[in-house]
Amino acid sequence: MMSPELNETAKALDRVPAESKSSHRVQRERAVAMSRVFLTWLPYSQRSQTLAESFGASPVYFGYLSGGRSALKAAVRYLLMTFHTIGFIVRRRPTLVFVMNQPVFLALVVFLLSFVFDYGYVIDSHSGLFNKPEWRWSLPLMKYAYRRSLFSIVTNREHKELVESWGGRVEVLGALTMGEEPVRPFSRPIGPCFAVIGTFASDEPTAEVLEACRRMPDWRFYVTGSLKRAPRDLVEQAPPNVIFTDFMARPDYVGLVQTMDGAIVLVKNDNVMQRGAYEAMSWAVPIITSDWPLLRETFCRGTLFVDNSPEQITGAVRQLVERPEFFRSEIRQLQQERADKWEADIARINRFLAEAS
């Protein structure tokens, strides 16, 4: 029988692609002997998984009633996950807890329990905490959690300076380098094909992208993201060369993006790291992204930057089609540079954790 402290991760395995489960089971079985855990209030997160592996932590996922947007459903979900997290920490008694900070309630639970169980913790700070209006109410509380943490992880200098002003120690880890993953091959049609990576969030210029696609009728564009979040009118009015993939299992998503001529990953706001962009970079797929300082600094090769207008998006796509070898070569160089930096950053942080233990 599986030990009770691993039930949470076992449940999450049902939401992970089948090809990935064997490696997750190995990690789960080793978790009993480990004192480091990485807690995430999602059924699965590739970012949490990558960081957990890098820091020798056991990834633990809590996911309930996912997919709903009602306030009541959210309240019930957060309450269930709070009790489950408390129970997990009481049973497991970890010495080091990594915690994903969206939603903020998880980080606050870990912060409060650290006074009782005397463990160290690290906050993985997604940019939504600082940028999204719905979470700004929590910042006066979160500054105490950051101040008590061993350190926190942020994606850019602006958020680093903010957390440091609260008295917290900060490490900047921008674009992650993805490791080997299960892949289900995608059979792409003949002709230029592009992935439009997003989630139909309000800070994504989806309408502008679809208008750009309309102006390039001979090329195909695969728009990722769950259609549950997509505005119905945008889907119904999309041109015929746009294919909505809906939610994809991770191996299917990896296989799709890896075969594309480019990845379009856009955002309306600055200081938002683009997961789809660093995934594309890790798979040597050229990128079109928004012209923000953070993204220019991070994706300095193999990438075209646009102002999110249909005109510039169209122009960037045409450039990738006209010079594919150049952009492939550039993105491979960036991939190697970022991989080297990632390894150096992880090694430095692991040395700090070893000294602090």
N, C-alpha and C positions, 0 to 999 in steps of 0.2 A: 504493500500500500504506500502511496506517495505521502511524504511527510506533510503536515498541515501548513508549514511555512512556505511551501511551494505551490499551494493550490491556486494562488492568484496568477502566477505565470503560466500554469498549466491551462487555465481557462483562456488566457490570451492566445495560446497556441492554436486554438480553434479558429482564430481570425487571421493567422499567418499563412501565406501560401504554402501548399503541401511540400514543394521542393525545399523550402527553408526549414521545415520542422525538425529535420534530423539534427542540424547544427544547433537549433534552439534547445532541443532535448539534452544535448551534451552539456550546454551551458546551464540548463536547469538542474541537471543531476550534480554538476560540480558546485552548484550554488550553496548546498548545505554546508560545505566546508569553508565558504567564503564569508568574510566579514563586511564586504562592500556591496551595496545594492544601489541600483539606479531606478528610482520610482517615477512612473509616468502615468498620468490619468488619461490614457488613450488605449484602445485595443492594441495598437502597435505604432511605433515611430522609428523610422530609419535613422533619424538623427540621434535619438536616445540609444538605439542599438549600437551605432558606430562609436559614440562616446563611451558607452559602457564597456565595449570591447577594448577600447584604447586605454581605459583606466583600470582594467581588471575587476570590473564590477558585474554583479549579476543583474540583468535587466528584469524588472518586474512591472507588469502592465495591469492597470485597473480600468476596465471599460464596461460601462453600464448604459443601457438605453440610448446608445449612440444613434445619431441621425436626426433626433428631434430638436426643434427650436423653441418650443414653448417654455415659458418661465417656470411653470410647474414641473415639467419634465426635467429641466436643468437643476432645479432645487432638489428634487428627489435623487437625481444622479449624483450631485455633489455630496449630499448627505450620506448616501450609501458608500461612496468612495472614501469619505472621511472616516467612517466607522471601520471600513475594511483596512484602510491604511493604519489606523491606530492599532487594530488587532494584529496586523502583520508585524509592526515594530515591537509590540509587546512580546510576541512569540519569538521573533527572530533575534532581537537585541543586536542590531548591527553596530559596528564601530565607526563606519563612515557611510553617509547617505548622500548620493547625488540625486538631485530633484529637478525635474522640468518645471519651470515657473508659470506655465499656462495650463490650466487656470491658476490664479494666484493662491487659491485656497490650499492647494497641495503644499506649496512652499511655506505657507503660514502654519499648517499643521506640523510639518517637519520642524520648523523653528520652535514652536511651543513645546513639542515633545522632547526636544534636545535638552531642555532644562531638567526634565525628569530622568531621561535615560543616558544623558551625558555622552552623546556621540558627536562627532564632527559632521558637518554637512557642506555641500557645494551646490550652488544654485546655477542651473543652466538657464540663462536669461534670454528668452525669445523676445524679439523686438516689439511684439504686440503689447507687452506690459507697458512699455514706455510710449508707444505711438497711438494705441487705440483708445478712444475716449471712454469706452466702457470699463477700462481697467485703471484709469488714472486716479480714481477714488482711493485705490489701495496703496499708492506710493508712500503716503506718510507712515503707513504701517510697515510696508516692505523695507523701508530704510533700516529698521531695527533688525529685520531678518538678514539683510545683506551685511550689516555691521558685525553680526555674530558669526557669520559663516567663515569657513576656512578661506574661501575665495568664491568668486562668482565668475561665470563665463558669459561674455557678451560678444556681439558680432561687429562692433564698430567703436571708434574712439569717442564719439559723442556720449554714448551710453556708459563707456568706461569712465569718463570724466564725471558723469552724474553720480555713479555708484561710489567713486572715490571721494566725492564731496560729502557723502554720507558716512565716510569712515571705513568703507569696505575695501578689501583686496580684490583685484580684478585681473582676469586673463582674457585677452581678445583672441577668439577663435572664429574667424570669418567663414570662408568657404571650406567645408569639410571635404576630405578626399574619401570617396566611397571605395570600399574593398570589393573583393569578389562576391558576386551575388548570383543566385539561380536565375537563369534566363530562359524564357520560352520564345523561340525564334518567331519573328514577325515577317510574313511574306508581303513585302511592299509592292505596289504596282510600278510600272515603268513611268519614268518622268519625275521631275522634282517633287519631293514630299517634305513637309515640315511638321514638327510637333509644336502645338501651342499649349504650353504647360501652365496650368492655373487651377483655381478652385471656384471660380465665379464669385470671388469675394468683391466687396464694394470698392476696394482699392486697386482693382485690376481693370484696365481699359478694354474690356471685352468687346464692347460695341465697335470701338475703333479698329480692333484687330479684324473683326468680321467684315468690316467695310473694306479693309485692305485686301482681305481674301477675295472679296467680290471683284476687285480690280485685276485679279490674276486668275482668271477662270480655268486656265489649262493646267494649273498646279494644284496639288492636293494638300489640305491642311487638317491634321488630326488634333482636335481640341480635347484635352484631357479634363478630368474632374467629374464629380458626381452630378448627374443631371437633376438631382433633388434640389440642388442649390442654384441651378441655372434659371434666369428669368425666362419665362415661357415665350415671350414675344421675340427674344433674341434667337432662341432655338428655331422657332417657326419661320422666322424671316431670314435665316442664314442661307447663303448661296449654296448651290448643289455640290461645289467642290470642297465643302467643309464637312468633315466626318466627326461627329461627337462620339467619343469612345465610352462615355459614362465611366463609372468607377471601374478600375482595372486591378486585378491581382498583381502584386509586385512583380513577379517574373514576366507577366505580359507587358506591363508598363516599361520595364527595363528593355525588353526585346523591341518594343515599338520605338522608343527614343533612340536606341543605338543604331537603328537602320535609317534614321532621318538625315536629310541634308542640312538641317539646322534646327535649333530649338528657339522658339519665341517665348520669352519670359519677361513680362512687363509689370510695372507697378507704378502707381500714381504718386507715391511718397518717397522721400529720401530716408536713409538709415533703415532700410528694410532689406536684409539679406535674402536673396532669392534661392531657395532650395533647388528649384528646377534648373537654375543656371549652374550651380556647382555640381549637380548630378550630370548635366550634359557635359560639363568640362571633364568630369571623371571618366566619361565614356568617349571622350575625344570628338564630341559633336559641336560644331561652331554655334555661337550664341548670338541672338539679337535681344538686347535688353534696354531698359530705360536709361536715359542720360542723367544719372545721379552721381555725385562724387564718390560715394561708397562703392557703387557698382563699377565705376571707371577704375578705381584703385584696385579692386579685387580681380576683375576680369580684363586685364590690360592687354591680352593677346587673343586672337581668334574670335573677337567679339565686335559687333557693330552696335552703336548706341543711337537711340532715337528719342524724339520728344513725345512719343505715343500717338502722333497723328497718323492717319491712314497713309498720307503721302510719304512720310519718312519710313514707315514700316514697309511699304511697297518697295521703296528704293533700296532698303537694306536687304530684303529678300532677293531682289534682282542681283545685288552684288554677290551674295552667296552662291547664286546659280552661275554667275559669270566667272567666278574665281574659286572654284571649290578646292583645288589643290592647295592654294595659298592659305585659305582659312583653316583647312585641316592641319596643315603643317604648324600654323600659329597656335592652334588650340592644343596640339600635342606638346608644344613647348611650354605653354601655360600649365598644362596638366602636370608635367614633370616638376616645374618650379613650385607649384602649390603642394605637390606631394612631398617634396623635400622640406618645405617650410612646415607642413603639418607634422612630419616626423620629428623635426627639431622642437616644435612647440610641445608636442605630447611628451617627448623625453624630458624636457625641462619641468613640466608640470608633475610628471611622475617622480622626478627627483625630489621636488618639494613635498609631495605626499609621503614619500619614504622618510624624509627628515622629520615631518610633522607627526608621524605615527609613533 
